[in-house]
Amino acid sequence: MTTKNRRIEDERLSVVTEPTLLPVTIAEIRRQVVVDTSDYDAQLEAFAEMATSQYENDTQMNLMQKTYLWTLPFFYDERIYLPKRPVTAIDWIKYYDGNETLATITSTDYELVSGIDGFNPGIPYFELKWDKDWPSTHSSRIDSVQIQFKAGFGSTQASIPNLHKYPIWLAAAYMFEHRGEPISQSLKHLEAYQNMVNRFLPVRVP
């Protein structure tokens, strides 16, 4: 197979299904800030949401499971790295052929390497089986290839490793204790949080 030149700007990633829960509970945040009343629950929930978003952005990782739709103009290589991690499943891969008919790739033609090995997921990818080829796609559609996949550790709070909850507890507690102050730059000086982020930066799966 001939490798084609990839243009990131031609790719589109959209969320199909958002998680309904945060990866941490309000009770966990209360324990972190040593508050035993529900009076601050609304604030704590808001800070937990902000801390989750910050941590996922900093580590380029999904904690709670989301379903994504990723579109490409063509299959650019035999191995294609996915834009989110960890990936637990590829729901389907579809493509528009030369007649602009939408078809589905047989799931046995490719393999998902999820990258879930321990607590730091590698960058996941899918690749062709050795005796298969990607089909030709419609040349003028920017969304000729469509991939729906699930990214995240799971759909329940219990499925999230405490190692990934811990930095969110730290960040949410910091936000609560410094409410009213600028936050985004301050977290870079929160050493325990930054150490966890550095520990879980993405690496490519061999």
RAMOVEN-V765878 format. One record per residue. N is the residue number from 0. RES is the residue in three letters. SS is DSSP state (hx for helix, st for strand, lp for the rest). PSI is psi in radians with two decimals (none if undefined). OMEGA is omega in degrees with one decimal (none if undefined). Layout:
# RAMOVEN-V765878
N:RES:SS:PSI:OMEGA
N:RES:SS:PSI:OMEGA
This chain:
# RAMOVEN-V765878
0:MET:lp:2.35:178.0
1:THR:lp:2.23:178.6
2:THR:lp:2.29:179.1
3:LYS:lp:2.71:178.7
4:ASN:lp:2.20:-177.6
5:ARG:lp:2.40:174.7
6:ARG:lp:1.86:-176.0
7:ILE:hx:-0.60:-176.6
8:GLU:hx:-0.25:178.4
9:ASP:hx:-0.10:-177.2
10:GLU:lp:2.60:179.7
11:ARG:st:2.34:177.6
12:LEU:st:2.19:179.7
13:SER:st:2.68:179.2
14:VAL:st:2.21:177.3
15:VAL:st:-0.79:-178.4
16:THR:st:2.12:176.8
17:GLU:lp:2.65:173.2
18:PRO:lp:2.67:179.7
19:THR:lp:-0.12:-178.5
20:LEU:lp:2.69:167.1
21:LEU:lp:2.78:179.6
22:PRO:lp:-0.26:178.9
23:VAL:lp:2.76:178.1
24:THR:lp:2.79:176.7
25:ILE:hx:-0.60:177.9
26:ALA:hx:-0.69:178.6
27:GLU:hx:-0.71:179.2
28:ILE:hx:-0.67:177.2
29:ARG:hx:-0.79:179.7
30:ARG:hx:-0.65:-178.4
31:GLN:hx:-0.67:-178.6
32:VAL:hx:0.02:179.1
33:VAL:lp:0.97:175.4
34:VAL:lp:2.24:-177.2
35:ASP:lp:0.39:177.5
36:THR:lp:2.73:178.6
37:SER:hx:0.08:-175.1
38:ASP:hx:-0.51:-175.3
39:TYR:hx:0.21:-173.1
40:ASP:hx:-0.70:-178.9
41:ALA:hx:-0.76:177.8
42:GLN:hx:-0.76:-178.8
43:LEU:hx:-0.67:178.0
44:GLU:hx:-0.73:178.7
45:ALA:hx:-0.73:179.8
46:PHE:hx:-0.61:177.1
47:ALA:hx:-0.68:177.6
48:GLU:hx:-0.75:178.1
49:MET:hx:-0.73:-179.1
50:ALA:hx:-0.67:177.3
51:THR:hx:-0.83:179.5
52:SER:hx:-0.73:-179.8
53:GLN:hx:-0.80:-177.8
54:TYR:hx:-0.75:178.8
55:GLU:hx:-0.65:177.9
56:ASN:hx:-0.75:-177.5
57:ASP:hx:-0.60:-177.0
58:THR:hx:-0.08:-176.5
59:GLN:lp:0.77:-175.2
60:MET:lp:2.59:169.6
61:ASN:lp:2.36:176.0
62:LEU:lp:-1.20:175.0
63:MET:st:2.57:-174.9
64:GLN:lp:2.30:171.9
65:LYS:st:2.64:172.1
66:THR:st:2.27:-177.1
67:TYR:st:2.68:167.7
68:LEU:st:2.14:-178.7
69:TRP:st:2.18:-179.5
70:THR:st:2.50:-179.7
71:LEU:st:2.72:177.1
72:PRO:lp:-0.37:180.0
73:PHE:lp:2.95:172.3
74:PHE:lp:1.89:-169.6
75:TYR:lp:-0.15:178.5
76:ASP:lp:2.93:175.8
77:GLU:lp:-0.59:175.8
78:ARG:st:2.22:-177.8
79:ILE:st:2.09:179.8
80:TYR:st:2.37:-178.2
81:LEU:lp:2.66:-172.3
82:PRO:lp:-0.03:177.9
83:LYS:lp:2.79:178.2
84:ARG:lp:2.71:-13.5
85:PRO:lp:2.67:177.8
86:VAL:st:2.19:-178.6
87:THR:st:-0.38:-178.0
88:ALA:st:2.54:165.4
89:ILE:st:2.05:-178.7
90:ASP:st:-0.79:177.5
91:TRP:st:2.78:171.3
92:ILE:st:2.11:-179.5
93:LYS:st:2.82:179.3
94:TYR:st:2.67:172.1
95:TYR:st:2.16:179.7
96:ASP:lp:-3.05:-176.7
97:GLY:lp:-0.40:178.0
98:ASN:lp:0.12:-178.3
99:GLU:lp:0.61:173.2
100:THR:lp:2.27:-178.6
101:LEU:st:2.20:-179.3
102:ALA:st:2.84:-178.3
103:THR:st:2.33:176.3
104:ILE:lp:2.33:176.3
105:THR:lp:2.27:-173.1
106:SER:hx:-0.37:178.8
107:THR:hx:-0.06:179.9
108:ASP:hx:-0.22:-177.5
109:TYR:st:2.92:-178.5
110:GLU:st:2.37:175.1
111:LEU:st:2.23:170.4
112:VAL:st:1.80:-166.2
113:SER:lp:-0.44:-178.6
114:GLY:lp:0.05:-179.9
115:ILE:lp:1.79:179.3
116:ASP:lp:1.70:-173.7
117:GLY:lp:-2.61:-172.2
118:PHE:lp:-0.23:-179.2
119:ASN:lp:1.65:-177.8
120:PRO:lp:2.38:172.7
121:GLY:lp:3.06:178.0
122:ILE:st:2.04:-174.0
123:PRO:lp:2.78:177.2
124:TYR:st:2.88:168.2
125:PHE:st:2.63:-177.7
126:GLU:st:2.76:179.2
127:LEU:st:2.55:167.3
128:LYS:lp:2.75:-169.0
129:TRP:lp:-0.48:-175.4
130:ASP:lp:0.31:-176.4
131:LYS:lp:2.82:175.3
132:ASP:lp:2.57:172.4
133:TRP:lp:2.50:178.3
134:PRO:lp:2.80:173.1
135:SER:lp:2.53:-177.2
136:THR:lp:2.91:-179.3
137:HIS:lp:2.27:-169.4
138:SER:lp:-0.34:-173.8
139:SER:lp:0.03:178.6
140:ARG:lp:2.31:177.7
141:ILE:lp:-0.28:-179.7
142:ASP:lp:0.63:-176.7
143:SER:lp:-0.53:177.6
144:VAL:st:2.29:-178.2
145:GLN:st:2.19:-176.1
146:ILE:st:2.12:174.3
147:GLN:st:2.23:-176.6
148:PHE:st:2.83:179.6
149:LYS:st:2.28:179.6
150:ALA:st:2.41:-179.7
151:GLY:lp:2.87:-179.3
152:PHE:lp:-0.44:-179.0
153:GLY:st:3.12:-175.9
154:SER:lp:0.02:178.6
155:THR:lp:2.70:178.8
156:GLN:hx:-0.53:179.3
157:ALA:hx:-0.36:-178.7
158:SER:hx:-0.14:-178.7
159:ILE:lp:2.15:178.2
160:PRO:lp:2.46:179.4
161:ASN:hx:-0.47:177.2
162:LEU:hx:-0.47:177.3
163:HIS:hx:-0.35:173.5
164:LYS:hx:-0.62:-173.9
165:TYR:hx:-0.88:179.1
166:PRO:hx:-0.50:176.5
167:ILE:hx:-0.72:174.3
168:TRP:hx:-0.81:-178.8
169:LEU:hx:-0.84:-176.2
170:ALA:hx:-0.76:-179.9
171:ALA:hx:-0.71:178.7
172:ALA:hx:-0.71:178.8
173:TYR:hx:-0.77:179.2
174:MET:hx:-0.69:-180.0
175:PHE:hx:-0.77:-177.3
176:GLU:hx:-0.41:-179.2
177:HIS:lp:0.53:-178.5
178:ARG:lp:2.45:-175.9
179:GLY:lp:-0.21:178.7
180:GLU:lp:2.74:173.6
181:PRO:lp:2.43:-171.1
182:ILE:lp:-0.85:-164.1
183:SER:lp:-0.79:-179.5
184:GLN:lp:-0.53:-177.0
185:SER:hx:-0.59:-178.0
186:LEU:hx:-0.46:178.6
187:LYS:hx:-0.37:179.2
188:HIS:hx:0.03:175.9
189:LEU:lp:1.66:-166.1
190:GLU:hx:-0.77:-177.8
191:ALA:hx:-0.70:177.4
192:TYR:hx:-0.83:-176.8
193:GLN:hx:-0.60:176.5
194:ASN:hx:-0.69:179.0
195:MET:hx:-0.70:177.4
196:VAL:hx:-0.83:-179.4
197:ASN:hx:-0.59:-179.6
198:ARG:hx:-0.54:-172.1
199:PHE:lp:0.44:173.3
200:LEU:lp:2.60:-172.5
201:PRO:lp:2.55:172.2
202:VAL:lp:2.62:-180.0
203:ARG:st:2.47:176.5
204:VAL:lp:2.31:178.7
205:PRO:lp:none:none
